[in-house]
């Protein structure tokens, strides 16, 4: 699926539903100059739910979505590339991953921002399990988690690589690991 411009807004899925804005199982999702906003999922992926697929977002906004896990984006066994000024902000998860919930992925954040997201448990900005996160001149800031990892909650052997003088994990809040909380569980 390719989306160049436009908006997917104010949609919802109930009764265990996933992918309030977009649900993708397999294939690829290419988003450029688009907005995914104000969507709601009763389970995972308020804005976007993707499994066994590749997602690329450039110069796009994923904001003000809600769900249990991965309020902005839920990505499972997939690749996730955010670039060219993409913003994931003001999403709220009732459980983990206010901005992004990533499991068994490779996630890259290049010249993009994850900010002002809320998780009522872990990973205000990003919750990741068995994931590799590559940040190049990316910003993870002003996110909040009630428990662990205001900015990033990394578990299950996750790896984080940061490069570039503009890469920043800043002004995040949580009970444990305001910026980053990591363990093997």
NUFIZA-954496 format. One record per atom (N, C-alpha, C): residue number from 1; residue in one letter; atom name; x, y, z. Coordinates in steps of 0.2 Angstrom, whole numbers, always signed. Layout:
% NUFIZA-954496
NUM/a/CA/X/Y/Z
...
% end
This chain:
% NUFIZA-954496
1/x/N/+4/-6/+0
1/x/CA/+0/+0/+0
1/x/C/+4/+6/+0
2/x/N/+3/+11/-4
2/x/CA/+6/+17/-4
2/x/C/+2/+23/-3
3/x/N/+4/+27/+2
3/x/CA/+0/+33/+3
3/x/C/+4/+39/+2
4/x/N/+3/+44/-2
4/x/CA/+7/+50/-4
4/x/C/+2/+56/-2
5/x/N/+3/+58/+4
5/x/CA/-2/+64/+6
5/x/C/-8/+61/+8
6/x/N/-12/+66/+11
6/x/CA/-19/+64/+13
6/x/C/-19/+63/+21
7/x/N/-24/+61/+23
7/x/CA/-25/+60/+31
7/x/C/-30/+54/+32
8/x/N/-28/+50/+37
8/x/CA/-32/+44/+39
8/x/C/-34/+46/+46
9/x/N/-40/+48/+48
9/x/CA/-42/+51/+54
9/x/C/-48/+49/+57
10/x/N/-49/+49/+64
10/x/CA/-55/+48/+67
10/x/C/-58/+41/+66
11/x/N/-54/+36/+65
11/x/CA/-57/+29/+64
11/x/C/-56/+25/+71
12/x/N/-60/+20/+71
12/x/CA/-59/+16/+77
12/x/C/-61/+8/+76
13/x/N/-58/+4/+80
13/x/CA/-60/-3/+80
13/x/C/-61/-5/+87
14/x/N/-66/-9/+88
14/x/CA/-68/-11/+95
14/x/C/-67/-19/+96
15/x/N/-69/-21/+101
15/x/CA/-70/-28/+103
15/x/C/-63/-32/+101
16/x/N/-58/-30/+104
16/x/CA/-51/-33/+102
16/x/C/-48/-31/+96
17/x/N/-51/-26/+93
17/x/CA/-48/-24/+86
17/x/C/-41/-21/+86
18/x/N/-38/-22/+81
18/x/CA/-31/-19/+80
18/x/C/-31/-15/+74
19/x/N/-27/-9/+74
19/x/CA/-26/-5/+68
19/x/C/-32/+0/+67
20/x/N/-32/+5/+72
20/x/CA/-38/+9/+71
20/x/C/-38/+13/+65
21/x/N/-32/+15/+63
21/x/CA/-31/+19/+56
21/x/C/-29/+14/+50
22/x/N/-24/+10/+51
22/x/CA/-22/+6/+46
22/x/C/-20/-1/+49
23/x/N/-22/-7/+46
23/x/CA/-20/-13/+48
23/x/C/-17/-17/+42
24/x/N/-11/-19/+43
24/x/CA/-7/-22/+37
24/x/C/-4/-29/+40
25/x/N/-6/-34/+36
25/x/CA/-3/-41/+38
25/x/C/+1/-43/+31
26/x/N/+7/-42/+31
26/x/CA/+11/-44/+25
26/x/C/+12/-38/+21
27/x/N/+16/-39/+16
27/x/CA/+17/-34/+11
27/x/C/+21/-28/+13
28/x/N/+19/-22/+11
28/x/CA/+23/-16/+13
28/x/C/+18/-10/+13
29/x/N/+20/-5/+17
29/x/CA/+16/+1/+18
29/x/C/+21/+7/+17
30/x/N/+20/+11/+12
30/x/CA/+24/+17/+11
30/x/C/+20/+23/+12
31/x/N/+22/+27/+17
31/x/CA/+18/+33/+19
31/x/C/+23/+39/+18
32/x/N/+21/+44/+14
32/x/CA/+24/+50/+13
32/x/C/+20/+56/+13
33/x/N/+22/+61/+17
33/x/CA/+18/+67/+17
33/x/C/+11/+66/+19
34/x/N/+10/+61/+24
34/x/CA/+3/+59/+26
34/x/C/+2/+60/+34
35/x/N/-4/+60/+36
35/x/CA/-6/+61/+43
35/x/C/-10/+55/+45
36/x/N/-8/+52/+50
36/x/CA/-12/+47/+54
36/x/C/-14/+49/+60
37/x/N/-20/+51/+62
37/x/CA/-22/+55/+68
37/x/C/-29/+53/+70
38/x/N/-29/+54/+77
38/x/CA/-36/+53/+81
38/x/C/-39/+46/+80
39/x/N/-35/+41/+78
39/x/CA/-38/+34/+78
39/x/C/-38/+31/+84
40/x/N/-42/+25/+85
40/x/CA/-42/+22/+91
40/x/C/-43/+14/+90
41/x/N/-39/+10/+94
41/x/CA/-40/+3/+93
41/x/C/-41/+1/+101
42/x/N/-45/-4/+101
42/x/CA/-47/-7/+108
42/x/C/-41/-11/+110
43/x/N/-37/-14/+106
43/x/CA/-31/-18/+107
43/x/C/-25/-14/+105
44/x/N/-22/-16/+100
44/x/CA/-15/-14/+98
44/x/C/-15/-9/+91
45/x/N/-11/-5/+91
45/x/CA/-10/-1/+85
45/x/C/-16/+4/+84
46/x/N/-16/+9/+88
46/x/CA/-21/+14/+87
46/x/C/-21/+18/+81
47/x/N/-15/+20/+79
47/x/CA/-14/+23/+72
47/x/C/-13/+18/+67
48/x/N/-8/+14/+68
48/x/CA/-5/+9/+63
48/x/C/-4/+2/+66
49/x/N/-6/-3/+64
49/x/CA/-4/-10/+66
49/x/C/-1/-14/+60
50/x/N/+5/-16/+61
50/x/CA/+8/-20/+55
50/x/C/+11/-26/+58
51/x/N/+11/-32/+54
51/x/CA/+14/-38/+56
51/x/C/+17/-41/+50
52/x/N/+22/-44/+50
52/x/CA/+26/-47/+44
52/x/C/+26/-43/+38
53/x/N/+28/-37/+39
53/x/CA/+28/-32/+33
53/x/C/+33/-27/+34
54/x/N/+34/-23/+30
54/x/CA/+39/-17/+30
54/x/C/+35/-11/+30
55/x/N/+37/-6/+34
55/x/CA/+33/+0/+34
55/x/C/+39/+6/+34
56/x/N/+37/+11/+29
56/x/CA/+42/+16/+28
56/x/C/+38/+23/+29
57/x/N/+40/+27/+33
57/x/CA/+36/+34/+33
57/x/C/+41/+39/+33
58/x/N/+40/+44/+28
58/x/CA/+44/+50/+27
58/x/C/+40/+56/+27
59/x/N/+42/+61/+31
59/x/CA/+39/+68/+31
59/x/C/+31/+67/+33
60/x/N/+30/+63/+38
60/x/CA/+23/+61/+40
60/x/C/+22/+62/+47
61/x/N/+16/+62/+49
61/x/CA/+14/+63/+56
61/x/C/+9/+58/+58
62/x/N/+11/+54/+64
62/x/CA/+7/+50/+67
62/x/C/+5/+52/+74
63/x/N/-1/+55/+75
63/x/CA/-2/+59/+81
63/x/C/-9/+58/+84
64/x/N/-9/+59/+90
64/x/CA/-16/+59/+94
64/x/C/-20/+52/+93
65/x/N/-17/+47/+93
65/x/CA/-20/+40/+92
65/x/C/-20/+37/+99
66/x/N/-24/+32/+100
66/x/CA/-24/+28/+106
66/x/C/-26/+21/+105
67/x/N/-23/+17/+110
67/x/CA/-24/+10/+110
67/x/C/-21/+7/+116
68/x/N/-22/+0/+117
68/x/CA/-18/-3/+123
68/x/C/-11/-3/+122
69/x/N/-8/-6/+117
69/x/CA/-1/-6/+115
69/x/C/+0/-3/+109
70/x/N/+6/+1/+108
70/x/CA/+7/+4/+102
70/x/C/+2/+9/+100
71/x/N/+1/+14/+104
71/x/CA/-5/+19/+102
71/x/C/-3/+22/+95
72/x/N/+3/+24/+94
72/x/CA/+4/+27/+87
72/x/C/+5/+21/+82
73/x/N/+10/+17/+83
73/x/CA/+12/+12/+79
73/x/C/+13/+5/+83
74/x/N/+10/+0/+81
74/x/CA/+12/-7/+83
74/x/C/+15/-11/+77
75/x/N/+21/-13/+78
75/x/CA/+25/-17/+73
75/x/C/+28/-23/+76
76/x/N/+26/-29/+72
76/x/CA/+28/-35/+75
76/x/C/+31/-39/+69
77/x/N/+37/-42/+70
77/x/CA/+40/-46/+65
77/x/C/+41/-42/+58
78/x/N/+42/-36/+58
78/x/CA/+42/-31/+53
78/x/C/+48/-27/+53
79/x/N/+49/-23/+48
79/x/CA/+54/-17/+48
79/x/C/+50/-11/+48
80/x/N/+53/-6/+52
80/x/CA/+50/+0/+52
80/x/C/+55/+6/+51
81/x/N/+54/+10/+46
81/x/CA/+59/+15/+45
81/x/C/+55/+22/+45
82/x/N/+57/+26/+49
82/x/CA/+54/+33/+50
82/x/C/+60/+38/+48
83/x/N/+58/+42/+43
83/x/CA/+64/+47/+41
83/x/C/+61/+54/+38
84/x/N/+65/+58/+37
84/x/CA/+64/+65/+34
84/x/C/+58/+69/+37
85/x/N/+59/+69/+44
85/x/CA/+55/+74/+48
85/x/C/+49/+70/+50
86/x/N/+48/+64/+50
86/x/CA/+42/+60/+52
86/x/C/+42/+62/+60
87/x/N/+35/+63/+62
87/x/CA/+34/+64/+69
87/x/C/+29/+59/+72
88/x/N/+31/+56/+77
88/x/CA/+26/+52/+81
88/x/C/+25/+55/+88
89/x/N/+19/+58/+89
89/x/CA/+18/+62/+95
89/x/C/+11/+62/+97
90/x/N/+10/+63/+104
90/x/CA/+4/+64/+107
90/x/C/-1/+58/+107
91/x/N/+2/+52/+106
91/x/CA/-1/+46/+106
91/x/C/-2/+43/+114
92/x/N/-7/+40/+115
92/x/CA/-8/+37/+122
92/x/C/-10/+30/+122
93/x/N/-5/+26/+126
93/x/CA/-7/+19/+127
93/x/C/-9/+17/+134
94/x/N/-14/+13/+134
94/x/CA/-16/+11/+141
94/x/C/-11/+6/+144
95/x/N/-8/+3/+140
95/x/CA/-2/-2/+143
95/x/C/+5/+1/+140
96/x/N/+8/-3/+135
96/x/CA/+14/-2/+133
96/x/C/+15/+2/+127
97/x/N/+20/+6/+126
97/x/CA/+22/+9/+119
97/x/C/+17/+15/+117
98/x/N/+18/+20/+121
98/x/CA/+14/+26/+119
98/x/C/+15/+28/+112
99/x/N/+21/+29/+109
99/x/CA/+22/+31/+102
99/x/C/+23/+25/+98
100/x/N/+27/+20/+100
100/x/CA/+28/+14/+96
100/x/C/+29/+8/+100
101/x/N/+26/+2/+98
101/x/CA/+27/-4/+101
101/x/C/+30/-9/+96
102/x/N/+37/-11/+97
102/x/CA/+40/-15/+92
102/x/C/+43/-21/+94
103/x/N/+41/-27/+91
103/x/CA/+43/-33/+93
103/x/C/+46/-37/+87
104/x/N/+52/-40/+89
104/x/CA/+56/-43/+84
104/x/C/+57/-39/+77
105/x/N/+59/-33/+78
105/x/CA/+59/-29/+72
105/x/C/+66/-26/+71
106/x/N/+67/-23/+66
106/x/CA/+73/-18/+65
106/x/C/+69/-11/+64
107/x/N/+70/-6/+68
107/x/CA/+67/+0/+68
107/x/C/+73/+5/+67
108/x/N/+72/+10/+62
108/x/CA/+76/+15/+61
108/x/C/+73/+22/+62
109/x/N/+76/+27/+65
109/x/CA/+73/+33/+66
109/x/C/+79/+38/+64
110/x/N/+78/+41/+58
110/x/CA/+82/+46/+55
110/x/C/+79/+52/+53
111/x/N/+82/+57/+56
111/x/CA/+80/+64/+56
111/x/C/+73/+65/+57
112/x/N/+70/+61/+62
112/x/CA/+63/+61/+64
112/x/C/+63/+62/+72
113/x/N/+56/+62/+74
113/x/CA/+55/+63/+82
113/x/C/+50/+59/+84
114/x/N/+51/+57/+90
114/x/CA/+46/+53/+94
114/x/C/+45/+57/+101
115/x/N/+39/+61/+101
115/x/CA/+39/+65/+107
115/x/C/+32/+66/+110
116/x/N/+31/+68/+116
116/x/CA/+25/+69/+120
116/x/C/+20/+64/+120
117/x/N/+22/+57/+120
117/x/CA/+18/+51/+120
117/x/C/+18/+49/+127
118/x/N/+12/+45/+129
118/x/CA/+11/+43/+135
118/x/C/+10/+36/+135
119/x/N/+13/+32/+140
119/x/CA/+11/+25/+141
119/x/C/+9/+25/+149
120/x/N/+4/+21/+150
120/x/CA/+1/+20/+157
120/x/C/+5/+15/+160
121/x/N/+10/+11/+157
121/x/CA/+14/+6/+160
121/x/C/+21/+8/+158
122/x/N/+24/+5/+152
122/x/CA/+31/+5/+150
122/x/C/+32/+8/+143
123/x/N/+37/+11/+142
123/x/CA/+39/+14/+136
123/x/C/+35/+20/+133
124/x/N/+36/+25/+136
124/x/CA/+32/+31/+134
124/x/C/+33/+33/+127
125/x/N/+39/+33/+124
125/x/CA/+41/+34/+117
125/x/C/+40/+28/+113
126/x/N/+45/+23/+116
126/x/CA/+45/+17/+112
126/x/C/+46/+11/+117
127/x/N/+42/+6/+116
127/x/CA/+42/-1/+120
127/x/C/+45/-6/+114
128/x/N/+51/-9/+116
128/x/CA/+53/-14/+111
128/x/C/+55/-20/+115
129/x/N/+54/-26/+111
129/x/CA/+56/-33/+114
129/x/C/+59/-36/+108
130/x/N/+65/-39/+109
130/x/CA/+69/-42/+103
130/x/C/+70/-38/+97
131/x/N/+71/-32/+98
131/x/CA/+71/-27/+93
131/x/C/+78/-23/+92
132/x/N/+80/-21/+86
132/x/CA/+86/-17/+85
132/x/C/+83/-10/+83
133/x/N/+85/-5/+87
133/x/CA/+83/+2/+86
133/x/C/+90/+6/+84
134/x/N/+89/+9/+78
134/x/CA/+95/+13/+75
134/x/C/+92/+20/+75
135/x/N/+96/+24/+79
135/x/CA/+94/+32/+79
135/x/C/+99/+36/+76
136/x/N/+98/+39/+70
136/x/CA/+103/+43/+67
136/x/C/+100/+50/+66
137/x/N/+103/+55/+70
137/x/CA/+100/+62/+71
137/x/C/+92/+62/+72
138/x/N/+90/+57/+77
138/x/CA/+83/+57/+79
138/x/C/+82/+59/+86
139/x/N/+76/+61/+87
139/x/CA/+75/+64/+94
139/x/C/+69/+60/+97
140/x/N/+71/+58/+104
140/x/CA/+65/+54/+108
140/x/C/+65/+59/+114
141/x/N/+60/+63/+114
141/x/CA/+59/+68/+120
141/x/C/+52/+69/+122
142/x/N/+52/+71/+129
142/x/CA/+46/+73/+132
142/x/C/+40/+68/+132
143/x/N/+42/+61/+133
143/x/CA/+38/+56/+133
143/x/C/+37/+54/+140
144/x/N/+32/+51/+142
144/x/CA/+30/+49/+149
144/x/C/+28/+42/+150
145/x/N/+31/+38/+154
145/x/CA/+28/+31/+156
145/x/C/+27/+31/+164
146/x/N/+22/+27/+166
146/x/CA/+20/+27/+173
146/x/C/+26/+23/+176
147/x/N/+28/+17/+173
147/x/CA/+33/+13/+176
147/x/C/+40/+13/+173
148/x/N/+41/+10/+168
148/x/CA/+48/+10/+166
148/x/C/+49/+13/+159
149/x/N/+55/+16/+158
149/x/CA/+57/+19/+151
149/x/C/+52/+24/+149
150/x/N/+53/+30/+151
150/x/CA/+50/+36/+149
150/x/C/+51/+37/+141
151/x/N/+57/+37/+139
151/x/CA/+59/+37/+132
151/x/C/+58/+31/+129
152/x/N/+62/+26/+131
152/x/CA/+63/+19/+128
152/x/C/+63/+14/+134
153/x/N/+59/+9/+133
153/x/CA/+59/+3/+137
153/x/C/+61/-3/+132
154/x/N/+67/-6/+134
154/x/CA/+70/-11/+129
154/x/C/+71/-17/+133
155/x/N/+68/-23/+131
155/x/CA/+68/-29/+134
155/x/C/+70/-35/+129
156/x/N/+71/-41/+131
156/x/CA/+71/-47/+127
156/x/C/+77/-46/+122
157/x/N/+83/-44/+125
157/x/CA/+89/-44/+120
157/x/C/+89/-38/+115
158/x/N/+85/-33/+116
158/x/CA/+85/-27/+112
158/x/C/+91/-24/+111
159/x/N/+93/-21/+106
159/x/CA/+99/-17/+105
159/x/C/+97/-10/+103
160/x/N/+101/-5/+105
160/x/CA/+100/+2/+103
160/x/C/+107/+5/+100
161/x/N/+107/+8/+94
161/x/CA/+113/+11/+92
161/x/C/+111/+18/+90
162/x/N/+115/+23/+92
162/x/CA/+114/+30/+91
162/x/C/+120/+33/+88
163/x/N/+118/+37/+83
163/x/CA/+124/+41/+79
163/x/C/+121/+48/+77
164/x/N/+126/+52/+76
164/x/CA/+124/+59/+73
164/x/C/+124/+64/+79
165/x/N/+126/+70/+78
165/x/CA/+127/+75/+83
165/x/C/+120/+77/+85
166/x/N/+115/+76/+82
166/x/CA/+108/+78/+83
166/x/C/+104/+73/+87
167/x/N/+107/+67/+88
167/x/CA/+103/+61/+91
167/x/C/+102/+63/+98
168/x/N/+96/+62/+101
168/x/CA/+94/+65/+107
168/x/C/+89/+61/+111
169/x/N/+90/+59/+117
169/x/CA/+85/+56/+122
169/x/C/+85/+61/+127
170/x/N/+79/+65/+128
170/x/CA/+79/+70/+133
170/x/C/+72/+72/+135
171/x/N/+72/+74/+142
171/x/CA/+66/+76/+145
171/x/C/+60/+71/+145
172/x/N/+62/+65/+146
172/x/CA/+57/+60/+146
172/x/C/+56/+58/+154
173/x/N/+50/+55/+156
173/x/CA/+49/+54/+163
173/x/C/+46/+47/+164
174/x/N/+48/+44/+170
174/x/CA/+45/+38/+172
174/x/C/+48/+36/+179
175/x/N/+45/+31/+182
175/x/CA/+48/+29/+189
175/x/C/+55/+26/+188
176/x/N/+56/+22/+183
176/x/CA/+63/+19/+182
176/x/C/+65/+20/+175
177/x/N/+71/+23/+175
177/x/CA/+74/+24/+168
177/x/C/+70/+30/+164
178/x/N/+71/+36/+166
178/x/CA/+68/+41/+163
178/x/C/+69/+42/+156
179/x/N/+75/+41/+154
179/x/CA/+77/+41/+147
179/x/C/+76/+34/+144
180/x/N/+80/+29/+146
180/x/CA/+80/+22/+144
180/x/C/+80/+17/+150
181/x/N/+76/+12/+150
181/x/CA/+76/+7/+154
181/x/C/+77/+0/+150
182/x/N/+82/-4/+152
182/x/CA/+83/-10/+149
182/x/C/+84/-16/+153
183/x/N/+82/-21/+151
183/x/CA/+83/-28/+155
183/x/C/+82/-33/+150
184/x/N/+84/-39/+152
184/x/CA/+83/-45/+147
184/x/C/+77/-49/+147
185/x/N/+72/-47/+152
185/x/CA/+65/-50/+152
185/x/C/+61/-48/+147
% end
